[in-house]
Amino acid sequence: MELNELYGRLLLDTEVPADLKKELIKNSRPALIQHENYIECQRCLSKTLKNKARLPNGAYYCPKCILLGRVASNNKLYHLPEKNLFSSLECSPLVWQGKLSLFQQQCSDQLRKAVDRSGEYLMWAVTGAGKTEMLFPTLEKVLLQRKRVCLASPRVDVCNELYPRICTAFTAIDPVLLHGHSKKSYHYSQLTICTTHQLLRFLGAFDLLIIDEVDAFPFTNNEMLKQAARRALKPNGTLIFLTATPTQELLGKIERHQLAASYLPLRFHRHLLPVPQVWFCGRWQDKMYCQKLPVKLKSELNRWIDEGFPFLVFVSRLELLAPVLRVLEANLPAKAKGDSVFSADPKRINKVQEMRDHKLNYLVTTTILERGVTFPSLNVMVLGADEKTFSTTALVQIAGRAGRSQKRPNGDVIFVCTDQVKNVRKAVKQIRELNKKGKRLLNG
């Protein structure tokens, strides 16, 4: 480990080599603070009752951030203030040759101005609006200013998709990719791409922190991760939120004029969002368990295969993955290759990549792929869209997986239900309303 790998970082003594610990003893602090009835973790700032955090040897640990390595009362944390020791760039690091549309450019310009001041800013754009490309001019600006930047997301898949796109667009920068499944080692970089959990390892590091899919689990409603984001940012830094489906909290801040925002209700290719078809299919689960695929569903999936379009089939529960995959394998042509994927799947990253590489025609998935992944010319089917697992936001995001390609901007989206409940009605209504706003934008 080099000394600069501690700049802006907050690391356990178990993560720091012995020779550096000796040199940086003045830069250490207790990892846990003990109070009368509870302990307070200095990495994640969570408080836990002592009787729920006691180890067999009488010491205490923090159960809230255990996934990043155990923090115990005998540990210390090490930190060096961020110094922005980055070389001046002789020319622009942005080599992307694409061109933003008029509406994208307007949004991008607003974002570029937002980083001139500290505080928070929201970019609210529909799925497929091209948020990543709209970020490029802002990233170019702050990188030329030798500022340190982080792109964070609650989802590993989003980080894995962002990383190669950023590397291709900014060839003069060597970004670091951080998440629990990443095989890349940490290095001091002007540009970090990471999951929001990794922000727990930073302190006052970033001049600009961008959180993509800010409304996604596990960031949304997670005070620990929100505190981690605020702490990872420099006191005078800028925090930008990106989303297609803002939370009520964010909308409330906009209404109270506590949060500035830019808004784009139109996709990058200037086509409207695909409006879901709602199909009613009673007892579809019973038929699946009997290795039968309802005739209407079988006909549609076969059409997708004949037309050569990849597709995702969403299910509401883990236990449905295997039976749905089996019935698809039994009823669809042998040439159609499929698999299933879920959040804790050890082969999750590989399977998503196989889908991108056209080695798989379809994936049966949980809501883990509801956002942050892009497959060209995709179709989407949601089995049991009327179940509680699929919130209105989730259904809007899922529908947004389709129609993201310039070559095929109008993919098929099918919600299979036994009842048209509130979440389904609201999702379809929201998409229609977004399309009305998009039409008004197109018509000037």
C-alpha positions as CSV (number, residue, x, y, z in Angstrom):
1,M,0.0,0.0,0.0
2,E,1.2,3.5,-0.9
3,L,0.7,6.5,1.4
4,N,-1.6,8.2,-1.2
5,E,-4.0,5.3,-0.9
6,L,-5.0,6.7,2.5
7,Y,-5.9,10.2,1.1
8,G,-9.6,10.7,1.8
9,R,-10.0,7.1,3.0
10,L,-11.1,5.8,6.4
11,L,-9.6,2.3,6.8
12,L,-9.4,-0.2,9.6
13,D,-6.0,-0.9,11.2
14,T,-6.4,-4.5,9.7
15,E,-6.4,-2.9,6.2
16,V,-3.2,-0.8,6.8
17,P,0.3,-2.3,6.6
18,A,2.3,-2.2,9.8
19,D,5.0,0.2,8.5
20,L,2.4,2.8,7.6
21,K,0.6,2.4,10.9
22,K,3.8,3.3,12.7
23,E,4.2,6.4,10.6
24,L,0.6,7.4,10.9
25,I,-0.2,6.7,14.5
26,K,-1.2,10.4,15.0
27,N,-3.8,9.9,12.3
28,S,-5.6,7.1,14.0
29,R,-8.8,7.1,16.0
30,P,-10.9,4.5,17.9
31,A,-13.1,2.5,15.6
32,L,-15.9,2.2,18.2
33,I,-16.9,4.6,21.0
34,Q,-18.5,3.0,24.0
35,H,-21.4,4.8,25.8
36,E,-23.3,3.6,28.9
37,N,-25.8,1.4,27.1
38,Y,-24.7,1.4,23.4
39,I,-21.7,1.5,21.1
40,E,-21.2,4.0,18.3
41,C,-19.3,2.8,15.2
42,Q,-17.0,5.5,13.8
43,R,-17.0,3.9,10.3
44,C,-20.7,3.8,9.7
45,L,-21.9,6.1,12.5
46,S,-24.5,3.5,13.6
47,K,-25.5,3.0,17.2
48,T,-26.1,-0.5,18.6
49,L,-27.2,-1.6,22.1
50,K,-24.4,-3.2,23.9
51,N,-26.3,-6.4,24.6
52,K,-26.7,-6.9,20.8
53,A,-23.0,-6.1,20.0
54,R,-21.1,-8.1,22.6
55,L,-18.5,-10.6,21.5
56,P,-17.6,-13.8,23.5
57,N,-14.4,-12.2,24.7
58,G,-16.3,-9.2,26.2
59,A,-15.3,-6.8,23.4
60,Y,-17.9,-5.2,21.1
61,Y,-18.4,-5.0,17.4
62,C,-20.6,-3.2,14.9
63,P,-23.2,-5.5,13.2
64,K,-24.4,-2.8,10.8
65,C,-21.3,-2.6,8.5
66,I,-20.0,-6.2,9.0
67,L,-20.1,-6.8,5.3
68,L,-17.1,-4.5,4.9
69,G,-15.1,-6.3,7.5
70,R,-15.7,-6.5,11.3
71,V,-15.2,-3.3,13.3
72,A,-14.5,-4.2,17.0
73,S,-13.7,-2.1,20.1
74,N,-10.0,-3.0,19.9
75,N,-9.7,-1.7,16.3
76,K,-8.5,1.7,15.1
77,L,-9.4,3.7,12.0
78,Y,-6.7,5.5,9.9
79,H,-7.3,8.6,7.7
80,L,-5.3,11.2,5.8
81,P,-7.0,14.3,4.5
82,E,-7.5,14.5,0.8
83,K,-4.8,16.6,-1.0
84,N,-6.0,16.4,-4.6
85,L,-2.5,15.4,-5.8
86,F,-3.5,14.9,-9.4
87,S,-1.4,16.0,-12.4
88,S,-2.7,18.9,-14.4
89,L,-4.3,17.7,-17.7
90,E,-2.7,19.3,-20.8
91,C,-5.9,18.8,-22.8
92,S,-9.5,17.6,-22.2
93,P,-9.7,14.0,-20.9
94,L,-13.0,13.6,-22.7
95,V,-12.6,11.7,-26.0
96,W,-16.3,10.7,-26.5
97,Q,-17.3,11.7,-30.0
98,G,-21.1,11.5,-29.5
99,K,-23.4,14.5,-29.6
100,L,-26.1,15.4,-27.1
101,S,-29.6,16.2,-28.4
102,L,-30.9,19.8,-27.8
103,F,-32.8,18.6,-24.7
104,Q,-29.9,16.6,-23.4
105,Q,-27.6,19.6,-23.9
106,Q,-29.9,21.9,-21.9
107,C,-30.0,19.4,-19.0
108,S,-26.2,18.9,-19.2
109,D,-25.6,22.7,-19.2
110,Q,-27.7,23.1,-16.0
111,L,-25.7,20.3,-14.4
112,R,-22.4,21.9,-15.4
113,K,-23.5,25.1,-13.6
114,A,-24.6,23.2,-10.5
115,V,-21.1,22.1,-9.7
116,D,-20.0,25.7,-9.3
117,R,-21.7,25.8,-5.9
118,S,-21.8,23.5,-2.9
119,G,-25.0,21.6,-1.9
120,E,-27.3,19.1,-3.5
121,Y,-28.8,18.9,-7.0
122,L,-31.2,16.5,-8.7
123,M,-31.1,15.4,-12.4
124,W,-34.5,13.7,-13.0
125,A,-34.7,12.1,-16.4
126,V,-36.8,9.2,-17.7
127,T,-35.2,5.8,-18.2
128,G,-33.1,5.8,-21.4
129,A,-32.7,9.6,-21.4
130,G,-28.9,9.2,-21.6
131,K,-28.0,10.4,-18.1
132,T,-24.5,9.0,-18.3
133,E,-23.7,10.9,-21.5
134,M,-25.2,14.0,-20.1
135,L,-22.7,13.8,-17.2
136,F,-19.7,13.8,-19.5
137,P,-19.3,17.6,-19.8
138,T,-19.6,18.0,-16.1
139,L,-17.0,15.3,-15.4
140,E,-14.7,16.9,-18.0
141,K,-15.0,20.3,-16.2
142,V,-14.2,19.1,-12.7
143,L,-11.4,16.8,-13.8
144,L,-9.7,19.7,-15.6
145,Q,-10.0,21.6,-12.3
146,R,-8.0,18.7,-10.6
147,K,-11.0,17.9,-8.4
148,R,-11.8,14.4,-7.1
149,V,-15.0,12.8,-8.3
150,C,-17.0,9.8,-7.3
151,L,-19.8,8.0,-9.2
152,A,-21.7,5.8,-6.8
153,S,-24.8,3.6,-7.1
154,P,-26.6,1.2,-4.8
155,R,-26.4,-1.5,-7.4
156,V,-23.3,-3.5,-8.4
157,D,-24.7,-3.9,-12.0
158,V,-24.9,-0.2,-12.4
159,C,-21.3,0.2,-11.4
160,N,-20.2,-2.6,-13.7
161,E,-22.0,-0.9,-16.6
162,L,-20.7,2.6,-15.8
163,Y,-17.1,1.6,-15.5
164,P,-16.3,0.6,-19.1
165,R,-18.3,3.5,-20.5
166,I,-16.4,6.0,-18.3
167,C,-13.0,4.3,-19.2
168,T,-13.9,4.6,-22.9
169,A,-15.0,8.2,-22.6
170,F,-12.1,9.4,-20.5
171,T,-9.0,7.6,-21.6
172,A,-6.6,10.0,-19.8
173,I,-8.0,9.0,-16.5
174,D,-7.5,5.6,-14.7
175,P,-10.7,5.2,-12.7
176,V,-11.0,2.8,-9.8
177,L,-13.9,0.4,-9.5
178,L,-15.0,-0.6,-6.0
179,H,-17.6,-3.1,-4.9
180,G,-17.8,-6.4,-3.1
181,H,-17.4,-8.5,-6.2
182,S,-14.7,-6.4,-7.9
183,K,-11.4,-8.2,-8.6
184,K,-9.7,-4.8,-9.2
185,S,-7.4,-3.6,-6.4
186,Y,-7.7,-0.1,-5.0
187,H,-5.5,2.7,-6.3
188,Y,-5.5,6.5,-5.7
189,S,-7.5,7.9,-8.5
190,Q,-9.2,11.2,-9.5
191,L,-12.3,9.2,-10.4
192,T,-13.9,6.5,-8.3
193,I,-16.8,4.3,-9.4
194,C,-18.3,2.4,-6.5
195,T,-21.4,1.0,-4.7
196,T,-22.8,3.3,-2.0
197,H,-21.7,0.9,0.7
198,Q,-18.1,1.6,-0.3
199,L,-18.6,5.2,0.6
200,L,-18.3,4.1,4.2
201,R,-14.5,3.8,3.5
202,F,-14.2,7.5,2.6
203,L,-14.0,10.7,4.6
204,G,-14.0,14.2,3.1
205,A,-12.6,12.8,-0.2
206,F,-14.7,14.1,-3.0
207,D,-15.3,17.5,-4.5
208,L,-18.1,16.0,-6.5
209,L,-20.2,13.0,-5.6
210,I,-22.8,11.7,-8.0
211,I,-25.3,9.0,-6.8
212,D,-27.0,7.2,-9.7
213,E,-30.3,5.5,-9.1
214,V,-30.6,7.3,-5.8
215,D,-34.1,5.9,-5.1
216,A,-32.9,2.2,-5.4
217,F,-32.5,-0.3,-2.6
218,P,-30.4,-0.3,-0.4
219,F,-29.7,3.4,-0.5
220,T,-33.2,4.7,-0.3
221,N,-34.5,4.9,3.3
222,N,-31.1,3.9,4.6
223,E,-29.8,6.6,6.9
224,M,-26.5,4.9,7.4
225,L,-25.7,5.1,3.6
226,K,-27.0,8.7,3.4
227,Q,-24.7,9.7,6.2
228,A,-21.8,7.9,4.5
229,A,-22.5,9.9,1.3
230,R,-22.5,13.2,3.2
231,R,-19.3,12.3,5.0
232,A,-17.5,11.1,1.9
233,L,-18.1,14.6,0.4
234,K,-15.9,17.5,1.2
235,P,-17.6,20.2,3.3
236,N,-17.9,22.5,0.3
237,G,-18.5,19.7,-2.2
238,T,-21.4,19.1,-4.6
239,L,-23.8,16.1,-4.2
240,I,-25.7,15.3,-7.4
241,F,-28.6,12.8,-7.4
242,L,-29.6,11.0,-10.6
243,T,-32.9,9.1,-11.0
244,A,-35.9,8.4,-13.3
245,T,-38.2,7.8,-10.4
246,P,-37.5,10.3,-7.5
247,T,-38.7,9.5,-4.0
248,Q,-41.4,11.5,-2.2
249,E,-38.6,12.9,-0.1
250,L,-36.8,14.3,-3.1
251,L,-40.1,15.6,-4.7
252,G,-40.9,17.3,-1.4
253,K,-37.6,19.0,-1.3
254,I,-38.1,20.3,-4.8
255,E,-41.6,21.6,-3.9
256,R,-40.2,23.4,-0.8
257,H,-37.4,24.9,-3.0
258,Q,-34.8,23.0,-0.9
259,L,-33.4,21.1,-3.9
260,A,-32.6,22.5,-7.4
261,A,-33.4,20.1,-10.2
262,S,-33.3,19.6,-14.0
263,Y,-35.9,17.5,-15.7
264,L,-36.0,15.6,-19.0
265,P,-39.1,13.5,-19.9
266,L,-37.8,12.3,-23.2
267,R,-35.4,9.5,-24.2
268,F,-32.1,10.2,-26.0
269,H,-33.5,8.8,-29.3
270,R,-36.6,11.1,-29.0
271,H,-39.0,8.2,-28.9
272,L,-41.6,7.8,-26.1
273,L,-41.5,5.2,-23.4
274,P,-43.1,1.8,-24.3
275,V,-46.5,1.6,-22.7
276,P,-47.0,-1.8,-20.9
277,Q,-49.7,-4.2,-22.1
278,V,-51.6,-5.6,-19.1
279,W,-52.6,-9.2,-19.7
280,F,-54.9,-11.0,-17.3
281,C,-54.0,-14.7,-16.8
282,G,-55.7,-16.6,-14.0
283,R,-53.8,-19.4,-12.2
284,W,-50.6,-18.8,-14.3
285,Q,-48.5,-20.0,-11.3
286,D,-50.4,-23.3,-11.0
287,K,-49.8,-23.9,-14.7
288,M,-46.1,-23.1,-14.4
289,Y,-45.7,-25.6,-11.5
290,C,-47.3,-28.2,-13.8
291,Q,-44.7,-27.5,-16.5
292,K,-47.3,-25.8,-18.7
293,L,-46.9,-22.4,-20.2
294,P,-50.2,-20.4,-20.8
295,V,-50.9,-20.4,-24.6
296,K,-50.9,-16.7,-24.9
297,L,-47.6,-16.3,-23.1
298,K,-46.0,-19.1,-25.1
299,S,-47.1,-17.6,-28.4
300,E,-45.6,-14.2,-27.5
301,L,-42.3,-15.6,-26.2
302,N,-41.9,-17.7,-29.3
303,R,-42.5,-14.6,-31.5
304,W,-39.8,-12.8,-29.6
305,I,-37.4,-15.7,-30.2
306,D,-38.3,-15.9,-33.9
307,E,-37.7,-12.1,-34.2
308,G,-34.3,-12.5,-32.5
309,F,-35.1,-10.2,-29.6
310,P,-33.6,-10.9,-26.1
311,F,-36.0,-10.7,-23.2
312,L,-36.2,-10.5,-19.4
313,V,-38.9,-12.4,-17.4
314,F,-39.4,-10.9,-14.0
315,V,-40.8,-12.9,-11.0
316,S,-41.7,-11.7,-7.6
317,R,-40.0,-14.3,-5.4
318,L,-36.8,-16.4,-5.4
319,E,-38.7,-19.6,-5.3
320,L,-40.3,-18.9,-8.6
321,L,-37.0,-18.6,-10.5
322,A,-36.3,-22.4,-10.9
323,P,-39.9,-23.5,-11.9
324,V,-40.3,-20.6,-14.3
325,L,-36.9,-21.3,-15.9
326,R,-37.8,-25.0,-16.2
327,V,-41.1,-24.4,-17.9
328,L,-39.5,-22.0,-20.4
329,E,-36.8,-24.5,-21.2
330,A,-39.5,-27.2,-21.7
331,N,-41.8,-25.1,-23.9
332,L,-39.5,-22.8,-25.9
333,P,-37.4,-23.8,-28.9
334,A,-34.1,-25.5,-28.0
335,K,-32.2,-22.8,-29.8
336,A,-33.3,-20.3,-27.1
337,K,-30.7,-20.3,-24.3
338,G,-31.8,-19.0,-20.9
339,D,-30.8,-18.8,-17.2
340,S,-32.0,-17.3,-14.0
341,V,-30.3,-14.6,-11.8
342,F,-30.9,-13.1,-8.4
343,S,-29.0,-10.7,-6.1
344,A,-27.0,-13.3,-4.1
345,D,-26.2,-15.4,-7.2
346,P,-22.5,-16.0,-7.2
347,K,-22.5,-16.1,-11.1
348,R,-24.7,-13.0,-11.3
349,I,-22.1,-10.8,-13.0
350,N,-21.1,-13.5,-15.5
351,K,-24.8,-14.2,-16.4
352,V,-25.5,-10.5,-17.1
353,Q,-22.4,-10.3,-19.2
354,E,-23.5,-13.4,-21.2
355,M,-26.8,-11.7,-21.9
356,R,-24.9,-8.7,-23.2
357,D,-22.7,-10.9,-25.3
358,H,-25.8,-12.6,-26.8
359,K,-24.8,-15.9,-25.4
360,L,-28.2,-16.0,-23.6
361,N,-31.5,-15.2,-25.2
362,Y,-33.3,-14.5,-21.9
363,L,-32.9,-14.3,-18.2
364,V,-35.5,-15.1,-15.5
365,T,-34.8,-12.5,-12.8
366,T,-35.9,-10.9,-9.6
367,T,-36.2,-7.1,-9.3
368,I,-32.3,-7.0,-9.1
369,L,-32.3,-6.2,-12.8
370,E,-35.2,-3.6,-12.6
371,R,-32.7,-0.8,-13.3
372,G,-29.2,0.1,-14.2
373,V,-28.7,-2.5,-16.9
374,T,-29.0,-1.9,-20.7
375,F,-29.6,-4.7,-23.3
376,P,-30.3,-3.4,-26.8
377,S,-33.6,-4.3,-28.5
378,L,-34.9,-5.9,-25.2
379,N,-38.5,-7.1,-24.5
380,V,-39.8,-7.5,-21.0
381,M,-42.4,-9.6,-19.3
382,V,-43.4,-9.3,-15.6
383,L,-45.1,-12.4,-14.2
384,G,-47.4,-11.4,-11.3
385,A,-47.0,-7.7,-11.8
386,D,-49.9,-7.3,-9.4
387,E,-47.9,-8.7,-6.5
388,K,-46.7,-6.5,-3.7
389,T,-43.0,-7.1,-4.6
390,F,-43.5,-4.9,-7.7
391,S,-44.1,-1.4,-6.5
392,T,-45.2,1.3,-8.9
393,T,-41.6,2.6,-9.1
394,A,-40.3,-0.9,-9.7
395,L,-42.7,-1.5,-12.6
396,V,-41.9,1.9,-14.2
397,Q,-38.2,1.0,-14.0
398,I,-38.7,-2.5,-15.4
399,A,-40.7,-1.1,-18.3
400,G,-37.9,1.3,-18.9
401,R,-35.5,-1.6,-19.7
402,A,-37.3,-1.9,-23.1
403,G,-36.9,0.4,-26.1
404,R,-33.5,1.8,-25.2
405,S,-31.9,1.2,-28.6
406,Q,-31.8,3.6,-31.4
407,K,-32.3,0.7,-33.8
408,R,-35.4,-0.5,-31.9
409,P,-36.8,2.2,-29.7
410,N,-40.2,0.6,-29.1
411,G,-39.7,-2.7,-27.3
412,D,-42.6,-4.8,-25.9
413,V,-43.5,-4.7,-22.2
414,I,-46.1,-7.1,-20.8
415,F,-47.5,-7.1,-17.3
416,V,-49.1,-10.5,-16.5
417,C,-51.6,-10.2,-13.7
418,T,-54.5,-12.0,-12.0
419,D,-55.9,-8.7,-10.9
420,Q,-55.3,-5.1,-12.0
421,V,-54.3,-3.7,-8.6
422,K,-53.2,-0.1,-7.7
423,N,-49.5,-0.5,-8.4
424,V,-50.1,-1.7,-12.0
425,R,-52.7,1.0,-12.8
426,K,-50.4,3.7,-11.3
427,A,-47.3,2.5,-13.2
428,V,-49.2,2.5,-16.6
429,K,-50.7,5.9,-15.8
430,Q,-47.3,7.3,-14.8
431,I,-45.7,6.2,-18.1
432,R,-48.6,7.7,-20.1
433,E,-48.2,11.0,-18.2
434,L,-44.4,11.0,-18.9
435,N,-45.1,10.4,-22.6
436,K,-47.5,13.3,-22.6
437,K,-44.8,15.6,-21.3
438,G,-42.4,14.1,-23.8
439,K,-44.8,14.9,-26.7
440,R,-45.2,18.5,-25.5
441,L,-41.4,18.8,-25.5
442,L,-41.2,17.4,-29.0
443,N,-43.9,19.6,-30.3
444,G,-42.2,22.7,-28.8
